[in-house]
């Protein structure tokens, strides 16, 4: 059984309020990932000159 199949099977057995919690958690993970990517982009941009010097 694939991870997707297991997740779907387990999800279907939950009550509606627990399903909502799962959906909320997935949304949280997506937002957190975007925040990390944005933070890394900011760090790179703020330190571009130093990174360029280090790459020589």
C-alpha positions, 0 to 999 in steps of 0.5 A: 500500500502506498503512502497516499493510499494509507493516508486516504484510508486512514483519513476516511475513517476519521470523524469530520472534526478530525478530518478538519484537523488533518486539513488544517495541519496540511495547510500549516505545513504548506505555509511553514514551507513557504516561510522557510523558502522566503526566509532563505531567499532573504538571507541569500539576497542580504548576503549576496556579496559575501556569497559571491566572494566566497565562491571565488 
